[in-house]
Amino acid sequence: MSLEARIRELAERHKRLDAAIAAELKHPAGDEVRIHELKRKKLRIKDEITQLQTGPA
């Protein structure tokens, strides 16, 4: 898989997590643990995208 393809895949997963978080927040009794876990996954993906875009440190 090329670097660009990996970044696109991660960006798509990031968008899906964002949508899942928004959907969970719309529920009056949203599951805070689930929201927190989704946000952590989203942040890990964002970090990986940033690392791939900037190259090795």
Steps between C-alpha positions, in 0.01 A plus 500: 500500500639838406548774756227711339255210506574435868444866584169500306389185682584651837325826409185305410511311832549836677184637330298190593608533863404868495153404373467228765594748775247754369229234488578387854491859628150549353356239734380648828655211691819474295750244623789709634737203506427423135541866403834515681622183326392630158682828564817313600487293181445815296800667663723196436402507134568874479843446657578223252393718205720784626795266546460360149473848348805638679719195465735351759610725781 
